[in-house]
Structure formats: structure tokens, C-alpha cells
């Protein structure tokens, strides 16, 4: 039987971890039923858990802002961490709902695959699409690709000014997906400045051979880039200007629906 460095069998370790998760949820669900809060003793009785166990769990949850403690009366209640999680989830759902009709419009208008993506570290996550991606052989929902050599990715980077971009990528090890991929920070900064100036990004065979893409950022009510929309196709590089007009139209519509007001 495999053991960890402390000599605890792996199966027992997994059981212990699962029990801890179950206990944490018991505590959270108990607090959810009591909007005015509960003391440590009352919470222990309600969950049928030892006070030391409840206290340990509360400390961990409090550190992550999922539980609040009122020091004046020692009452515990649910924290704002759940509000933040719910807000992010609702925003994601709202974004996908608002984007669907525009993805469909792009696909129908241009006859090309349309994608929706969000930033995840140094990658772009493809979260929605319209069009026959298998036929086009480009990408698919659930894929993650580098920001620096994809149309969607470079559109998401348009939220960064030059100083912010340099700081973000200062320790990044650039790698190329094709001979045309950006391979250093200097060229990424140059590309980003051009993209910010014209309002959209271009991928000329940087991600896949003979494949082109135009993408534009989607802004929220704060003026922050929260996603990007793109149209991708094979061959015909001379379509870039034509495609950019439609992609910008779609991104502007979604941004407006997300509360963005462009200020001159």
C-alpha cells in the first residue's frame, strides 16, 4: 500500500479529507439557516460536531472570508466570500447568455467559426462557440491556448498598458506554436500597442498554419476587459479588414449589454 511521507495510508488520507470537506459544508449549511448567526457552542450542537473541530473549521473559513465573526457577541455568520463567488458565477452566465446571439450572428454573417473566450492566467479559455469547428479544424470549447499567440488572447491583453504588460510577462517563457508566433516581450508589447490603437487584435497564422483570426475585447460596466469574441477562418488573409468590422460590431453590442459606456 502506498504511503505518504508521514506514513498515513493514501486511502485513509482521502477519507479524512472527504470528512473534513463534509464537516465544513455542515457548518456552512447550518449558518445559512441562521441569518442572525450562531455561537461556537450553538453551532457545535446544531452540527453534532465537537467544539474543537468546529472552531478549527471556522478559523479556516474565516481566513478565506466565507465566515464572519462578530466580536461584540461572538456570533458566526456566512461571509462575503460567497457573495463574490456567486457574483462571478452570475457574471459568467450573463456573459454567455448575452454573447450567444452575437456569436450566432457572426457565424451566419461571415460563414466562419465564432468564439468566446476568457483570460485564465497566461492562457485563454474557449468557453463558447458557433459554427462547425470540426469542419474548420481550428479549436473547440474547453480548449486553452496561450494568450500571446491567439486572436482572443491578444484581445484580452488589451486591458494592459505597456508597463502592466511588461510586469505581467517579466518572467514568462515564450514559446511558439507556429513560425509566426510572438516569441518575446518586445514584440508582444508592439503588438499590444497596435491592437489597443485600432480596437481589435489579429492572428495571422500564429496559432495554426493557414488560419487567421480577428478578435475584439468585451468590456464590463467598469471599462474592464472581461472576455473577447473572435471570428476564425482558413486561408484568405485579405478578409481581415472586412471581418474586423463585424467582430467589433458584435463586441460592442455585448459590451453594451454588460453595462459598458464608452467615454470619449
Buried (B, 14 or more C-beta within 10 A) or exposed (E): EEEEEEEEEEEEBEEEEEEBEEBBEBBBEBBEEBEEBBEBEBBBBBBEBEEEBBBBBBEEBBEEBBBBBEEEEEBBBBBEBBEEEEEEEEBBEBBBEBBBBBBBBBBEBBEBBBBBBBBEEBBBBBBBBBBEBEEBEBBEEEBBBBBBBBBBBBBBBBBBEEEEBBEBBEEBEBEEBBEBBBBEBEEBBEBBEEBBEEBBBBBEBBBBEEBBBBBBBBBBEEEEBBBBBBBBBBEEEEBBEEBBEBBBBBBBBBBBBBEBEEEE
